[in-house]
Amino acid sequence: MRVVLAEDLFLLRDGLVRLLEAYGFEIAAAVETGPELSKAFAELDPDVAVVDVRLPPSHTDEGLQCALAARRARPGLPVLVLSQHVEQLYARELLADGNGGVGYLLKDRVFDADQFVDAIRRVAAGGTAMDPQVISQLLSRRAQDQPLSRLTPRELEVLELMAQGRSNNAIAAQLTVTERAVSKHTSNIFMKLRLPPSDDDNRRVLAVLAYLDRDR
C-alpha cells in the first residue's frame, strides 16, 4: 500500500516513515510543506494520504486544503488527517464530500501503533477513522439545534460512536449493552433527526455531518 505522508516536524515524520515501513507500507513520499504535498498528489498516485493540518509555509491549514484539492482532482482519494487541532470548517468539508475513505485523528490521542495502522488501513479501504474528540467538537457546534436536543444522552453516545465508523456490534461492546439495544437507539436517532436508517457505517457518518451542516 503506497502512502503519501505530510508532516512538518522532522522527528515525527521520520518516526512515521519508519513505523509504516515496519508494517509493510510503501512510502511514496514523505513531505514537509504544503507545496510539496500538492506536488506529491499531482505526480504520485497514492493508495492513501496521511496529512498534518498545519504545514509550512503559513502553518495554518495547508495540509487540509491540499487534501481537499487532491480529492476534488481525484474523487475518493483516501485521506487520514493527523493533527493536534480540529479545524472544524475544513474537517466538515472533508468528511461530508461523500467520496472514499476519510479519517481524522488527534496526535496526542494515538496511543499505540496497531491503532494507528488499523486506522490507515480502514481509511484506505474506504472506511472512516474518527477520534471521538473530533466528533464531539463537530457535534457540540450544533448542540443547541432543536433536532439534536431531542436525543437522549445515551442516543448521543451512540451517535458519536456511529460517526466514528463503528458497527452496531462494536458500539454495543463499547457501551456494554446488547446489539439489539444499539439498534433501537439507532432507529430512534434516525427518526429524531429525520434521517433514513442505513447499515453502511460511512453513510451514517456522512448523514450525521450533512445534517449538522444543513443549518450552518
C-alpha positions as CSV (number, residue, x, y, z in Angstrom):
1,M,0.0,0.0,0.0
2,R,1.5,3.3,-1.2
3,V,1.3,6.2,1.3
4,V,1.9,9.9,0.9
5,L,2.9,11.4,4.2
6,A,2.9,15.1,5.1
7,E,4.3,16.2,8.5
8,D,6.4,19.3,9.1
9,L,8.2,18.0,12.2
10,F,11.3,16.0,11.1
11,L,11.4,13.6,14.1
12,L,7.7,12.8,13.8
13,R,7.8,12.5,10.1
14,D,10.9,10.2,10.2
15,G,9.2,8.2,13.0
16,L,6.1,7.7,11.0
17,V,8.0,6.6,7.9
18,R,9.9,4.0,10.0
19,L,6.7,2.8,11.6
20,L,4.7,2.5,8.4
21,E,7.6,0.7,6.6
22,A,7.8,-1.7,9.5
23,Y,4.1,-2.5,8.9
24,G,4.7,-3.2,5.2
25,F,3.6,0.2,3.8
26,E,5.4,1.8,0.9
27,I,6.2,5.4,1.4
28,A,5.6,7.1,-1.9
29,A,6.6,10.5,-0.5
30,A,7.2,12.0,2.9
31,V,7.0,15.8,2.6
32,E,7.3,18.8,4.9
33,T,5.3,21.6,3.3
34,G,2.0,22.3,1.6
35,P,3.6,22.9,-1.9
36,E,5.5,19.6,-1.6
37,L,2.3,17.9,-0.7
38,S,0.5,19.3,-3.7
39,K,3.3,18.2,-5.9
40,A,3.2,14.7,-4.4
41,F,-0.5,14.5,-5.0
42,A,-0.1,15.7,-8.6
43,E,2.8,13.4,-9.5
44,L,2.1,10.3,-7.5
45,D,-0.9,8.0,-7.2
46,P,-1.0,7.0,-3.5
47,D,-3.4,4.5,-2.1
48,V,-3.8,6.7,1.0
49,A,-2.5,10.0,2.3
50,V,-1.7,10.8,5.9
51,V,-1.7,14.5,6.3
52,D,-1.0,17.0,9.1
53,V,-3.3,20.1,9.1
54,R,-0.8,22.8,9.7
55,L,2.1,22.8,7.3
56,P,4.7,25.4,6.2
57,P,4.8,28.0,4.8
58,S,2.0,29.6,6.8
59,H,1.3,26.8,9.3
60,T,-2.4,27.4,9.1
61,D,-4.4,24.8,7.2
62,E,-2.3,24.0,4.1
63,G,-2.4,20.2,4.7
64,L,-6.2,20.1,4.8
65,Q,-6.6,22.4,1.9
66,C,-4.1,20.3,-0.2
67,A,-6.1,17.2,0.8
68,L,-9.4,18.8,-0.3
69,A,-7.9,19.9,-3.6
70,A,-6.5,16.5,-4.2
71,R,-9.9,14.9,-3.5
72,R,-11.5,17.3,-6.0
73,A,-9.0,16.2,-8.6
74,R,-9.2,12.6,-7.7
75,P,-12.6,11.9,-6.1
76,G,-12.4,9.2,-3.4
77,L,-8.7,9.6,-2.6
78,P,-8.4,8.2,0.9
79,V,-7.1,10.8,3.4
80,L,-6.3,10.4,7.1
81,V,-5.8,13.7,8.8
82,L,-3.4,13.5,11.7
83,S,-3.3,16.7,13.7
84,Q,-3.1,18.4,17.1
85,H,-6.1,20.5,16.2
86,V,-9.7,20.2,15.0
87,E,-10.1,22.6,12.0
88,Q,-13.9,22.4,12.0
89,L,-14.8,24.1,8.8
90,Y,-12.4,22.1,6.6
91,A,-12.9,18.9,8.6
92,R,-16.6,19.1,7.8
93,E,-15.9,19.7,4.2
94,L,-13.5,16.8,4.0
95,L,-15.9,14.4,5.9
96,A,-19.0,15.4,4.0
97,D,-17.9,15.2,0.4
98,G,-19.2,11.7,0.3
99,N,-16.4,10.0,-1.7
100,G,-14.0,7.5,-0.4
101,G,-12.3,6.8,3.0
102,V,-11.6,9.7,5.4
103,G,-10.3,9.9,8.9
104,Y,-9.3,12.4,11.5
105,L,-7.1,11.5,14.4
106,L,-5.5,13.7,17.1
107,K,-1.8,13.2,17.6
108,D,-1.9,13.2,21.3
109,R,-4.6,10.5,21.4
110,V,-3.0,7.9,19.2
111,F,-1.9,5.5,21.9
112,D,-0.3,2.6,20.0
113,A,1.0,1.6,16.6
114,D,-1.7,-1.0,15.9
115,Q,-4.5,1.5,16.5
116,F,-2.8,3.9,14.1
117,V,-2.1,1.4,11.4
118,D,-5.6,-0.1,11.6
119,A,-7.0,3.4,11.1
120,I,-4.9,3.9,8.0
121,R,-5.9,0.6,6.5
122,R,-9.5,1.3,7.3
123,V,-9.4,4.6,5.5
124,A,-7.5,3.2,2.6
125,A,-10.3,0.6,2.2
126,G,-12.9,3.3,2.0
127,G,-14.0,3.4,5.7
128,T,-13.7,6.0,8.4
129,A,-11.5,6.5,11.4
130,M,-12.6,9.3,13.7
131,D,-11.2,10.4,17.1
132,P,-14.1,10.8,19.5
133,Q,-13.0,14.3,20.5
134,V,-13.2,15.4,16.8
135,I,-16.7,14.1,16.6
136,S,-17.6,15.7,19.9
137,Q,-16.3,19.1,18.8
138,L,-18.1,18.8,15.5
139,L,-21.3,17.8,17.2
140,S,-21.0,20.4,20.0
141,R,-21.1,23.2,17.5
142,R,-24.7,22.3,16.9
143,A,-25.5,21.2,20.4
144,Q,-28.3,23.7,20.7
145,D,-30.0,22.7,17.4
146,Q,-33.5,21.5,18.1
147,P,-33.3,18.0,16.5
148,L,-30.1,17.1,18.4
149,S,-31.6,18.4,21.6
150,R,-34.3,15.7,21.2
151,L,-31.6,13.0,21.6
152,T,-31.1,11.4,25.0
153,P,-27.6,11.3,26.4
154,R,-27.3,7.6,25.5
155,E,-28.5,8.2,21.9
156,L,-25.9,11.0,21.6
157,E,-23.2,8.5,22.8
158,V,-24.4,6.0,20.1
159,L,-24.4,8.8,17.5
160,E,-20.9,9.8,18.3
161,L,-19.7,6.2,18.0
162,M,-21.6,5.7,14.8
163,A,-19.8,8.8,13.4
164,Q,-16.5,7.1,14.2
165,G,-17.5,4.3,11.8
166,R,-18.3,1.8,14.5
167,S,-20.7,-1.0,13.7
168,N,-23.6,-1.7,16.0
169,N,-21.8,-4.7,17.4
170,A,-18.7,-2.6,18.2
171,I,-20.9,0.1,19.8
172,A,-22.6,-2.5,21.9
173,A,-19.3,-3.8,23.1
174,Q,-18.1,-0.2,23.8
175,L,-21.2,0.7,25.8
176,T,-21.6,-2.7,27.4
177,V,-25.2,-3.2,26.1
178,T,-26.8,-5.6,23.7
179,E,-26.6,-5.1,19.9
180,R,-30.4,-5.1,20.0
181,A,-30.4,-2.1,22.3
182,V,-28.0,-0.3,20.0
183,S,-30.3,-1.0,17.0
184,K,-33.1,0.6,19.0
185,H,-31.1,3.7,19.8
186,T,-30.0,3.9,16.2
187,S,-33.6,3.8,14.9
188,N,-34.6,6.5,17.4
189,I,-31.7,8.7,16.4
190,F,-32.6,8.5,12.7
191,M,-36.2,9.1,13.5
192,K,-35.5,12.2,15.6
193,L,-33.0,13.5,13.0
194,R,-35.4,12.7,10.2
195,L,-32.7,10.5,8.5
196,P,-33.4,7.1,7.0
197,P,-31.5,4.3,8.7
198,S,-28.6,2.6,6.9
199,D,-26.4,-0.3,7.5
200,D,-23.5,1.5,5.8
201,D,-21.2,3.0,8.5
202,N,-19.7,5.5,6.2
203,R,-23.1,6.7,5.1
204,R,-24.2,7.0,8.6
205,V,-21.2,9.3,9.4
206,L,-21.9,11.4,6.3
207,A,-25.6,11.6,7.1
208,V,-24.9,12.9,10.6
209,L,-22.4,15.5,9.3
210,A,-24.6,16.5,6.4
211,Y,-27.4,17.1,8.8
212,L,-25.2,19.2,11.1
213,D,-24.1,21.3,8.1
214,R,-27.6,21.8,6.8
215,D,-28.4,24.8,9.1
216,R,-24.9,26.3,9.1
